[in-house]
Amino acid sequence: MCQEPISQEHSHVVNLDSRRLLCACRSCFLLFTHEGAAGGRYRAVPDRYLYDKSFSLTEHAWDEIQIPVSMAFFFLNSEIEKYSAFYPSPAGATESLLDLEAWDGVLAANPSMATVAPDVEALLVRRSDDGFEGFLVPIDACYELVGIVKVNWKGFHGGDDAWDAIGGFFEKLRQRSRPVARDDDGHARSASGR
């Protein structure tokens, strides 16, 4: 943002007008951590990572949401005041139409994921042979996954290199994420902590 040199590991800020991620030095990042900074035009991307290994999603609900691939991310777009869904593809992030009624059911079944911060956090869902995994992540992590798919995908099915890279991304995500807290009955609690 300010042309200050930054390291490989750095923070990001979302420009809400253009929907673009901007690389930011620590000082610039901190300027936009407060609600309404810069008239609300920019928002700092937090670093909260949650993993719910008991994420609740049925095959029927996934079909209702109409995602044609095995992973997608969902974020609350404050400009239109509704969730948007995207999935990684060889062409980049591809938007999908989202059935809000079906999505409301997913959030109701997973209260730990319902605290996603608008515009800067997302719910990243991955479908596998074992069911579904759910992560609450910074929006820049989703675009990192998009980049991995775009760079590594070959042909129609992606190839072994692409799937190895995707698997490695999710393994690192599991290691970095804090597990969702559960009550004595095993029910997930809402996770508002950053």
N, C-alpha and C positions, 0 to 999 in steps of 0.2 A: 504493500500500500504506500509506504513512505520511501521506497527505494533503498531502505537499510538492508544490507546483506543479511541473509538468514541461513540457518543450518538446514541440513537434510530433514531433521525432525523439527517441525514448526507448527504453529497454530493457523487456523483459518477463520475467516469472517465471511458471512453470506451477505451479498448485496441483494436486498429483497426486490429492488426494481428490475434488475436484469436476471435474477435467480442464479447468479454466478458465485462460485467460491473464489475468494481472494486469499493468497498467501499473506501472512502478517507476521511482523516481528512481535515480540512479547509486549512492547509498549502499546502498539496499535491494537493488538488483540484485547488488552485490558481496557482500552477506551470504550469498547463496544460490549462489555459484559453487563452493563447496566441497562435496564429496560428504558427505551426511549432515546438512547444515545444517538446522536446525528439525526434527530427527528424520527427515529425508528427505521431509518433507511438501511442500516447495517446491523448485523447481529453476530456476536461471537459464537463460534461452534464449541460447545462444551466437550468434556472428555469423559462422559459417563458411559460405561460399558456394562450391560447386564445380560446374563444368559439364563434362560429358563429351560432346563432340560426336560421339564414336564409341560412344555408349551402345548396348549389345547387347541387343536385345529383338526377338523375331519376332512376326509377326501371330498365329501359333498360340499362343505363350506368353501374349500379351495376351488372347486369347479364353479361355484356361484360367483366367486370373486373374478373368475375368468382370466387367470394368469396362465399363459400357454407353456411356461417353462418351469423348472424346478426351484427357482429362487426369485424373490422380488423384495423391494423395499417400499415402505409406506410412510409418508410424512404428512403432517398437518400443514397445509398451505394457508397461511394467515390471510393472504390477499383474497382468496376465494372462500375462505372459512370452511374448507372440507379437505378430506384426505385425498392425496394423489398417490398413484401406484406406478412404479417403474420397475423394469427388470433389465438386467445386464444382457447385452447382445453384442455380436461382432461389430455392429454399427454404432454402439454407444448405449446410453440409457434410453430405453424405449418406454414410452408412456402407455399405460393400459387403462381402459375404462374400469371404474371401480363401482361395484354395487354397494352403496352406502348401508343398506339394510343388512347385507351379509357382513360387512366390515364391522358394524356396530356389535354384531353377535360375537365376532372374534375378540374384540376389545372387552366385551362383557365377560367372556370366558377366561380372559387373561388380564386381570386387574393390575398385575405388576408391570404390564406394558402400556397401560392407558395414560401414563404420566409423560409421554413423549412431548418434548418442548417443540412448539411450532417452528417450522422452517429449518431448524438446526439439528434435530435429532430424527431418527427414523426407526421403525420396526422392520428389521431384516428377517425374512422368513426363508427357510430352506427346507425343501421336501426331499426325503430320501426313502430308501426301502424300509427303514425303521420308523417312519412317521415324519413329523415336522419338528424343526428346531426354531426357536424364537430368540432374537437378540434385540435389545434396545441399544442403539449405537449412535455416535455422532454422524451426521450426514456425510462428512468427508470419507468415512470408512466405506460407505455404500459406493461412492464414486471411485474409491480405490479398487473395489471389486469389479466395477464396470471396466476400469482400465486393464485389470488382469484378464478379463474375458476378451476385450478388444485386441490386446497384444498377442494372446496365446491361441486364440480360436483358429482352427483349420478345418475347412470342409464343412459338411452338414452337421456332423456330430461333435465337432470340437477337437477331437484327438486326445491322446493320452497326456500330452504336455499341458493342455488346457485344463483337463480335469484334475491333474496332479496339482497345478497351481491353485485351482479353486479349492481343492481339499486342504492345501497348506494354508490358504487364507482363513478358512473356517477353523482350522486347528489353532492357529494363532489367536483368533477371535475368542475361542473358548478359554484359552489360557489367560487372556487379558481381561476377560469379563468377570464381574462379581456375580456369584450365583444369586438367583432370586430367593429372598427370604420367605420361609413358610411358617405357618402357625402350627400348633400341636396336632391339628387334624390333617396337616399336609396341604392346606390351601395356601396359594400364593397371596402375599400381602402386597398392597400398593407400594411402589418403590419411588419415593419422591426425592431421596437423597442424591446428591451429585457426587 
